[in-house]
Amino acid sequence: MKTHKRRAKQLVKAKAKLENAERRAREAAEAVATLEEGAA
């Protein structure tokens, strides 16, 4: 039972890390798009 709880906590942490990575990737993509618009 304890191991299951720890696993769930790891899953939540991994999900949060994934969401942060996606947000960072989206922000980077928007920054690139802004730069390209400025260069065009």
ABEGO torsion letter per residue (X at the ends): XAAAAAAAAAAAAAAAAAAAAAAAAAAAAAAAAAAAAAAX
